[in-house]
């Protein structure tokens, strides 16, 4: 039998879970009218992959790239699928939504005692020599998860400076051209959205688990919550390391240079529901409530960011959504949005980034 994502998901009429059917229909129609302006094929007419469009011409794509599907989404309340539009079973590229999956895997490591404390220097775990330099030696797990590490080095052929001055969400760096090298600061003193450093976290987690992260995610998270087997976490072609005599991949926390997490909307919704429910799935504890609380703690340097999850502190990021909501976001735009207080999970794929708040306004209003 074909493994259809979420084929057994309980559905219901919107009114059964306190949602207005016309409001959800309006939200879906709004999405269709505000589709992402990204082309369906990510390779542009100039031959450049859209994920590195703002980088030097010699910034090489390292992983596979897949053309995207059309706009689609789901709305889940009280664990029931209340609305759905488009092809929600297609495993599409997810981009930086993958970062939020890394955060949950870090929580699994903490719950197991593989990471003893978030404020431990990563160097003290003797994983490899990536944290031995005078600049990197004080970097903690928290720094990596908050994007405040200022890690310096080159990983998989990409220097940390390739994402210097990258203005995503919030930055005090002004509008210097992305990729312009700058003076580094002490770890924990600057927030900067940097894919090389997130990939450095991913590699550290590989060494902590001693196995590929896609294997850990499938066994510890996705299979227990009933996800399909259609998703993939694609590594770069050169992102392989030796662990206990085995050659295994280290997956990226996005699709900036290709590869990354390719997953269906329905499977993302299950993951979102797990986080909305505080890490509990039925009678099984997947990740601790304490870790979910930690994910939602605002970073002092950027209150709109937790541990690789976007927050909505003071309703600054998404004015039409509750301040308590959080989201996993990827370029394109791909979004898992969660309102734990309302037990509401929304996954929306390929929406125009500037239109996300307008879309969520319609969803929130449908809940009365």
C-alpha positions in Angstrom: 0.0 0.0 0.0 1.3 3.5 -0.8 2.5 5.4 2.2 0.3 8.5 2.0 1.2 11.2 4.5 -1.4 11.6 7.2 -3.8 9.2 5.5 -5.3 8.2 8.9 -5.6 11.8 10.2 -9.0 12.4 11.9 -10.9 15.1 10.0 -13.9 17.2 11.1 -16.1 20.1 10.0 -14.6 23.4 11.2 -17.5 24.1 13.4 -16.9 20.9 15.4 -13.6 22.4 16.7 -14.8 26.0 17.1 -13.7 27.4 13.7 -15.7 29.3 11.1 -15.8 27.4 7.8 -16.1 30.6 5.7 -13.1 32.1 7.6 -10.9 29.1 6.8 -12.1 29.1 3.2 -11.2 32.8 2.9 -7.7 32.0 4.4 -7.2 29.3 1.8 -8.3 31.6 -1.0 -6.1 34.4 0.3 -3.2 32.0 0.1 -3.9 31.0 -3.5 -4.1 34.7 -4.4 -0.8 35.4 -2.6 1.4 32.6 -3.8 5.2 32.9 -3.4 6.9 34.7 -6.3 9.6 32.1 -6.4 9.6 30.2 -9.7 8.4 26.6 -9.6 11.9 25.5 -10.8 14.6 26.8 -8.4 17.2 27.0 -11.2 16.8 30.5 -12.7 17.2 31.5 -16.3 20.8 32.6 -15.4 21.6 29.1 -14.3 21.8 30.1 -10.6 20.0 28.2 -7.8 17.6 30.6 -6.2 18.9 29.7 -2.7 22.3 31.3 -3.5 21.0 34.1 -5.7 22.5 36.8 -3.5 25.9 35.2 -3.3 29.1 35.3 -5.4 28.9 33.4 -8.7 31.4 30.9 -7.3 29.2 29.9 -4.4 28.7 26.3 -5.3 25.4 24.4 -4.8 26.4 21.3 -2.8 23.1 19.3 -2.6 20.2 18.1 -4.8 17.5 20.6 -5.7 13.9 19.8 -6.5 11.3 22.0 -8.2 8.5 23.0 -5.9 4.8 22.3 -5.8 2.0 24.7 -5.7 0.5 26.6 -2.7 -1.0 24.2 -0.2 -1.8 24.1 3.5 -3.6 22.5 6.4 -5.3 23.8 9.6 -5.4 21.5 12.6 -7.3 22.2 15.8 -7.7 19.9 18.8 -5.8 17.3 16.8 -8.4 17.2 14.0 -7.8 18.3 10.4 -10.3 21.1 9.9 -9.1 22.5 6.5 -6.9 21.5 3.7 -6.1 22.8 0.2 -3.6 21.9 -2.5 -1.4 18.9 -2.6 -0.4 18.4 1.0 1.2 14.9 0.4 4.0 16.1 -1.8 7.4 16.0 -0.1 8.7 19.5 -1.0 12.0 21.3 -0.1 11.5 22.9 3.3 14.5 25.2 3.6 15.0 26.7 7.1 12.1 24.9 8.7 14.7 22.2 9.2 16.4 24.4 11.8 13.4 23.8 14.1 13.7 20.1 13.7 17.4 20.4 14.8 16.1 22.2 17.9 13.8 19.2 18.8 16.7 16.8 18.1 18.9 18.8 20.5 16.1 18.4 23.1 16.1 14.6 22.6 19.9 14.7 23.3 19.4 16.8 26.4 16.6 14.5 27.7 18.9 11.5 27.2 21.7 13.2 29.0 23.9 13.2 25.9 24.0 17.0 26.3 24.3 17.7 30.0 23.6 21.4 30.0 22.8 24.1 27.4 25.5 26.4 28.8 28.3 23.8 28.6 31.0 24.8 26.2 30.7 22.5 23.1 34.5 22.0 23.3 34.1 20.2 26.6 32.4 17.3 24.8 35.6 16.5 22.7 33.6 16.0 19.6 36.2 17.2 17.1 38.6 20.1 16.7 36.0 22.6 15.5 35.7 24.3 18.9 39.4 24.3 19.9 40.5 27.7 18.6 40.8 30.6 21.1 37.8 32.3 19.5 35.5 29.2 19.4 36.5 27.5 22.7 33.8 29.4 24.7 30.9 28.6 22.4 28.0 26.8 24.2 25.2 24.7 23.0 22.8 27.6 23.8 24.9 30.0 21.6 24.5 27.6 18.6 20.8 27.1 19.2 20.1 30.8 19.5 22.3 31.8 16.5 24.6 33.9 18.7 27.7 31.6 18.5 29.9 33.7 16.2 31.6 30.4 15.3 34.5 31.0 13.0 35.7 28.5 10.4 34.9 26.8 7.2 32.5 23.8 6.9 31.7 21.8 3.8 33.6 24.4 1.8 31.6 27.4 3.1 33.2 29.9 5.4 31.2 31.5 8.2 31.7 34.8 6.6 29.5 33.9 3.6 26.5 34.7 5.9 28.0 37.7 7.6 25.6 40.7 7.7 22.7 38.5 6.7 19.6 40.5 7.7 16.9 37.9 8.4 14.1 38.9 10.8 16.3 41.2 12.9 19.9 42.4 12.9 21.8 45.3 14.4 24.2 45.1 11.6 22.4 47.5 9.3 22.4 46.9 5.6 25.9 46.0 4.7 26.1 43.6 1.8 25.5 40.0 2.9 28.8 38.1 2.8 30.9 41.1 3.6 33.4 39.9 6.2 33.2 41.8 9.5 35.1 41.7 12.8 33.9 38.9 14.9 32.5 39.4 18.4 32.7 37.3 21.5 30.3 34.3 21.5 26.9 35.2 22.8 27.1 38.9 22.1 25.6 39.1 18.6 22.6 37.5 16.9 23.1 36.7 13.3 21.3 34.3 11.0 24.0 32.1 9.7 23.6 28.8 7.9 27.2 27.7 8.2 26.9 27.9 12.0 23.7 26.0 12.0 25.3 23.3 10.0 28.1 23.3 12.6 25.5 22.6 15.2 24.1 19.8 13.1 27.6 18.2 12.8 28.0 18.5 16.6 24.7 16.6 17.1 25.9 13.9 14.7 28.9 13.3 17.0 26.7 13.4 20.1 24.2 10.8 18.7 26.9 8.8 16.9 24.5 8.2 14.0 22.9 10.1 11.1 20.3 12.7 12.3 17.7 11.6 9.7 17.9 8.1 11.4 17.5 9.6 14.8 14.6 11.9 13.7 12.8 9.0 12.1 13.2 6.6 15.0 12.7 9.1 17.9 10.2 11.5 16.5 8.6 11.0 13.1 7.7 7.3 13.3 6.2 7.6 16.9 4.0 10.5 15.8 2.7 8.6 12.8 4.5 10.4 10.0 4.9 8.9 6.6 8.1 7.4 5.2 8.1 9.8 2.2 10.3 12.5 3.8 14.0 12.8 3.2 16.8 14.8 4.8 19.3 15.3 2.0 23.0 16.0 2.8 25.5 17.9 0.7 27.6 15.6 -1.4 30.7 16.5 0.6 29.1 16.5 4.1 30.3 13.1 5.3 32.3 12.3 8.5 33.8 9.2 10.1 32.0 8.1 13.3 33.1 5.0 15.0 34.7 3.7 11.8 31.6 4.4 9.7 31.1 7.0 7.0 27.9 8.9 7.7 26.2 12.1 6.5 25.8 15.4 8.3 22.6 17.0 7.2 22.1 20.8 6.8 19.8 23.0 8.7 18.3 24.4 5.6 18.5 24.3 1.8 20.7 27.3 1.3 23.1 25.3 -0.8 20.7 22.5 -1.9 19.7 19.4 0.0 17.9 19.8 3.3 14.7 18.5 4.7 12.1 17.5 2.1 8.7 16.8 3.7 5.0 16.9 3.1 2.7 19.5 4.6 0.8 16.8 6.5 4.0 15.4 8.0 5.0 18.9 9.1 1.6 19.3 10.7 2.2 16.3 12.9 5.5 17.7 14.0 3.8 21.0 14.7 1.1 19.3 16.8 3.8 17.5 18.8 5.4 20.9 19.7 2.0 22.5 20.4 1.2 19.6 22.8 4.4 20.2 24.7 6.3 17.2 23.3 3.6 14.7 24.2 2.0 12.4 21.6 -0.9 10.4 23.1 0.5 8.5 26.0 4.1 8.8 24.7 6.6 11.5 25.8 8.7 12.3 22.7 10.6 15.3 24.2 10.2 16.9 27.6 7.9 19.8 28.3 10.9 21.5 29.9 12.6 21.5 26.5 9.6 22.9 24.7 9.6 25.7 27.3 13.3 26.3 26.6 12.6 26.5 22.8 10.0 29.3 23.6 12.3 31.3 25.8 13.2 34.6 24.0 16.9 35.2 23.1 18.0 38.4 24.9 19.7 39.6 21.8 16.6 39.0 19.6 13.3 38.5 21.5 11.7 37.3 18.3 13.9 34.1 18.4 14.0 31.2 20.8 16.0 28.1 20.1 15.9 27.8 16.3 12.2 28.7 16.5 10.7 32.1 15.6 8.6 33.7 18.4 6.1 36.5 18.3 7.1 38.5 21.4 5.0 41.6 21.8 3.3 40.6 18.5 6.2 42.3 16.8 6.9 39.7 14.1 3.2 38.8 13.2 0.9 41.6 14.5 -2.2 39.7 13.7 -1.2 36.5 15.7 -1.1 36.0 19.4 2.1 36.9 21.2 2.3 33.3 22.5 2.5 31.8 19.1 5.7 30.4 17.5 6.7 29.2 14.1 9.2 27.3 12.1 9.9 29.2 8.9 11.8 28.5 5.7 12.4 30.5 2.5 9.8 30.4 -0.1 7.8 30.8 2.3 7.2 27.5 4.1 5.8 27.9 7.6 4.6 25.8 10.5 2.7 28.1 12.8 1.5 27.1 16.3 -0.8 28.7 18.8 -0.5 26.3 21.8 -3.0 28.2 23.8 -5.7 27.7 21.2 -4.5 24.2 20.3 -4.1 25.3 16.7 -1.5 24.3 14.2 -1.2 25.7 10.6 1.1 24.7 7.9 1.3 26.9 4.9 3.6 26.3 1.9 4.7 28.7 -0.8 3.0 31.9 0.4 4.3 35.3 -0.4 6.4 36.2 2.7 4.8 39.7 3.1 1.4 38.1 3.1 1.9 35.7 5.9 0.4 38.0 8.6 -2.7 38.7 6.4 -3.2 35.0 6.0 -2.9 34.3 9.7 -5.2 37.2 10.5 -8.0 35.3 8.7 -7.2 32.1 10.5 -7.1 33.7 13.9 -10.4 35.5 13.2 -12.0 32.2 12.2 -11.5 31.0 15.8 -13.6 33.9 17.1 
